[in-house]
């Protein structure tokens, strides 16, 4: 996790980071969805194997 209190960087949003956004301490964040990333990877591999 990366958080910059004085700036605008935050990764893998948790409760603290969400509160920083609400309080105006952080401008935004980047979050991941590992399950969806895995699903899309399998779909792409299956599609590629049919070519």
C-alpha positions as CSV (number, residue, x, y, z in Angstrom):
1,X,0.0,0.0,0.0
2,X,1.2,3.5,-0.8
3,X,-0.2,6.5,0.8
4,X,0.9,10.1,0.6
5,X,-1.0,12.2,3.2
6,X,0.1,15.6,1.9
7,X,-0.3,14.7,-1.8
8,X,-2.8,12.7,-3.8
9,X,-1.6,9.1,-4.0
10,X,-3.1,6.0,-2.5
11,X,-3.2,2.4,-3.7
12,X,-5.4,-0.5,-2.6
13,X,-8.0,1.5,-0.9
14,X,-8.9,0.7,2.7
15,X,-11.0,2.5,5.3
16,X,-8.2,4.9,6.2
17,X,-7.6,5.9,2.5
18,X,-11.4,6.3,1.9
19,X,-11.6,8.6,4.9
20,X,-8.6,10.6,3.6
21,X,-10.5,11.1,0.3
22,X,-13.7,12.3,2.2
23,X,-11.6,14.6,4.3
24,X,-9.9,16.1,1.3
25,X,-6.4,14.9,2.4
26,X,-6.1,12.7,-0.7
27,X,-7.5,13.5,-4.1
28,X,-8.2,9.9,-5.1
29,X,-7.0,6.3,-5.1
30,X,-6.3,3.3,-7.3
31,X,-7.9,-0.1,-6.3
32,X,-7.5,-3.5,-7.7
33,X,-10.0,-6.4,-8.2
34,X,-7.8,-9.5,-8.3
35,X,-10.8,-11.9,-8.9
36,X,-11.9,-10.0,-12.0
37,X,-8.4,-9.6,-13.3
38,X,-8.0,-13.4,-13.0
39,X,-11.4,-14.0,-14.8
40,X,-10.4,-11.7,-17.7
41,X,-7.0,-13.4,-18.0
42,X,-8.6,-16.9,-18.3
43,X,-11.2,-15.6,-20.8
44,X,-8.4,-14.0,-22.9
45,X,-6.4,-17.2,-22.8
46,X,-9.4,-19.4,-23.8
47,X,-10.1,-17.0,-26.7
48,X,-6.5,-17.0,-27.8
49,X,-6.3,-20.8,-27.8
50,X,-9.3,-21.0,-30.2
51,X,-7.5,-19.0,-32.9
